[in-house]
Amino acid sequence: MSAPAFTSCPRCGEEMQDGLALKADGLSFVACEKLERFAFIDEDVSKAGMRKYFPWKAAYFDSYLCRSCELYIIDFSTTLSRAEAKQLIKSRSGEQRSSDAT
């Protein structure tokens, strides 16, 4: 698995916490030009589909949170199973321990 894509916030420079976002919650996006209309439909960029409404096998996205300025970055390009998410966490905690030792 890969190292965290973000360690410091691109907005404020503070440390970012890496974690996971649930796919089942969906990830809504409304383009600015759509918002100007009377009625519009948001775009579910995570493609959660019916997972929002029915029980489903857990799926995750790699994500990064800056608690300082409240920026949340979600990489929804790759869906991770629970096993893959656990492996990602394990690999990053191993990287963290090795970087702490140096």
C-alpha positions in Angstrom: 0.0 0.0 0.0 1.0 3.6 -0.4 2.2 6.2 2.0 -0.2 9.0 2.9 -0.7 11.4 0.0 -1.0 14.4 2.4 0.9 14.9 5.6 0.5 18.7 5.8 -2.6 20.7 4.8 -2.4 22.4 1.4 -4.5 25.2 2.8 -3.0 26.1 6.2 0.2 23.9 6.4 -0.9 22.1 9.6 -0.6 18.4 10.0 -3.3 16.3 8.4 -4.7 13.1 9.9 -5.1 10.2 7.5 -8.2 8.0 7.7 -11.1 6.5 5.8 -14.4 7.8 4.5 -17.3 5.4 4.1 -18.5 4.9 0.6 -22.1 4.1 1.7 -22.7 7.7 2.8 -22.2 8.9 -0.8 -20.3 11.9 -1.8 -22.5 14.7 -3.2 -21.3 17.4 -5.6 -23.3 20.3 -6.9 -21.6 22.4 -9.6 -21.9 26.1 -9.1 -23.9 26.6 -12.3 -26.5 24.0 -11.2 -27.0 25.8 -7.9 -28.2 28.9 -9.7 -31.2 26.9 -11.1 -34.5 26.6 -9.3 -34.3 22.8 -9.3 -31.2 20.7 -9.6 -29.9 17.2 -8.9 -26.6 16.6 -7.1 -24.0 14.3 -8.5 -23.0 11.3 -6.4 -19.3 11.2 -7.3 -18.6 8.2 -5.0 -21.2 6.2 -6.9 -22.7 4.9 -3.6 -26.0 4.3 -5.3 -28.4 2.1 -3.3 -25.8 1.7 -0.6 -27.2 4.8 1.0 -30.5 3.2 1.6 -29.9 -0.5 2.1 -27.4 -2.6 4.2 -24.3 -3.3 2.1 -20.8 -4.6 2.5 -18.5 -1.9 3.9 -16.4 0.0 1.4 -14.0 2.9 2.1 -12.1 5.7 0.5 -8.7 7.0 1.6 -9.1 10.4 3.2 -7.3 13.2 5.0 -8.6 15.6 7.6 -7.1 18.9 8.8 -8.6 19.7 12.1 -7.0 23.1 12.2 -8.8 24.6 9.2 -11.5 21.9 8.8 -10.4 20.8 5.3 -11.4 17.2 4.4 -9.8 15.6 1.3 -11.3 12.3 0.0 -9.7 10.3 -2.7 -12.7 8.5 -4.3 -10.7 7.1 -7.2 -10.2 3.8 -5.5 -12.8 1.9 -3.4 -11.2 -0.2 -0.6 -12.8 -3.3 0.9 -12.7 -3.7 4.7 -9.7 -6.0 4.3 -7.9 -3.5 2.1 -8.7 -0.6 4.4 -7.2 -2.6 7.4 -4.1 -3.4 5.3 -3.7 0.3 4.4 -3.9 1.2 8.1 -1.5 -1.5 9.0 1.0 -0.5 6.4 0.8 3.2 7.4 1.3 2.4 11.0 4.4 0.4 10.1 5.7 3.4 8.1 5.0 5.7 11.0 6.9 3.5 13.5 9.9 3.2 11.1 10.0 7.0 10.5 9.7 7.6 14.3 12.8 5.4 14.9 15.0 7.5 12.6 
